[in-house]
Amino acid sequence: MTTPQANPARTLQCMEIWGGSRAVERSISTPGLDVWVHSRPHEQATHGGDVYYASLCGGGSITRLILADISGHGASVAELAHSLRGLMRRNINRRNQTRLVQALNREFGELAKMNRFATAVVATYLTDDDTLTVSNAGHPRPLWRRAATGVWSVLTPDDDSSAALSDLPLGIAAEMAYARHEIVLEPGDLFLLYTDALTEAESPEGVQLGEQGLLALVGALDATDPTTVPGALVAALDAFRGGRAADDDATFILMHHNAAPSRRPGFRENLTIYAKMLGLKSV
């Protein structure tokens, strides 16, 4: 099986949006982060219900990642993926991601009339202070490996949220509060976003992996060389399922904090950025 690190890393440029809902094995690079994306639509379909996006903005200092698991497949998912791209473009330079998540919720609200909803997780990384801000809309909880301890843990939400109703999947209610969980990444830290096909993976005996099982599975992987982790994770999941294909679209995004500083855009890149801002060039 082809693994995410097998392809050359794609270096995102300022104001660029990359992603979609197709099968992919790709590594991308932004200031401060190495990112690997693995996505496989169910039954080798052209498009799946998992949508992934990455963008670089703020003069190269803001990396934003979105992973959504949409109910449904096919043409409707492709249309929604296009809508997500438009939402990211309109919000690409916002440091505060709250408005982006609320806009995503309103967009899905229109689809909810057709009995559609989605879970989603949005992560924004700021190079200048190495902070990662995470908002979760009913999505599986991310996993975080601290390089200092070598231990994986579940990212748990803050307990001080004052909203009685918050963080539900997109499209459930028109007005929804979404908490922001902010952490500081240290050099070498790993951060994993994933869809529920990973936790709902079943062994040949019908035992579901679950969150704790996934935590144990990634904890057993050798993370000495981060580039080997994505492929090892795919292999470990295949082994747990006894070689059977996943029963759903399966996607994960693995981030490695390399702590590289942000870079100033070059002259030609600045011209492209201004053209995009003026609408003379599509993002």
Stockholm file with secondary structure:
# STOCKHOLM 1.0

chainA/1-283         MTTPQANPARTLQCMEIWGGSRAVERSISTPGLDVWVHSRPHEQATHGGDVYYASLCGGGSITRLILADISGHGASVAELAHSLRGLMRRNINRRNQTRLVQALNREFGELAKMNRFATAVVATYLTDDDTLTVSNAGHPRPLWRRAATGVWSVLTPDDDSSAALSDLPLGIAAEMAYARHEIVLEPGDLFLLYTDALTEAESPEGVQLGEQGLLALVGALDATDPTTVPGALVAALDAFRGGRAADDDATFILMHHNAAPSRRPGFRENLTIYAKMLGLKSV
#=GR chainA/1-283 SS CCCGGGSCCEECCTTEEEEESSCEEEEEEETTEEEEEEEECGGGCSSCSEEEEEEEEGGGTEEEEEEEEESSCTHHHHHHHHHHHHHHHHHTTCSCCHHHHHHHHHHHHHHHTTTCCEEEEEEEEETTTTEEEEEEEBCCCCEEEETTTTEEEECCCCSCCCCSSBSCCBTSCSSCBCCCEEEECCTTCEEEEECHHHHTCBCTTCCBCHHHHHHHHHHTSCCSSGGGHHHHHHHHHHHHTTTCCCSSCEEEEEEEECCCCCCCCCHHHHHHHHHHHTTSSCC
#=GC SS_cons         CCCGGGSCCEECCTTEEEEESSCEEEEEEETTEEEEEEEECGGGCSSCSEEEEEEEEGGGTEEEEEEEEESSCTHHHHHHHHHHHHHHHHHTTCSCCHHHHHHHHHHHHHHHTTTCCEEEEEEEEETTTTEEEEEEEBCCCCEEEETTTTEEEECCCCSCCCCSSBSCCBTSCSSCBCCCEEEECCTTCEEEEECHHHHTCBCTTCCBCHHHHHHHHHHTSCCSSGGGHHHHHHHHHHHHTTTCCCSSCEEEEEEEECCCCCCCCCHHHHHHHHHHHTTSSCC
//
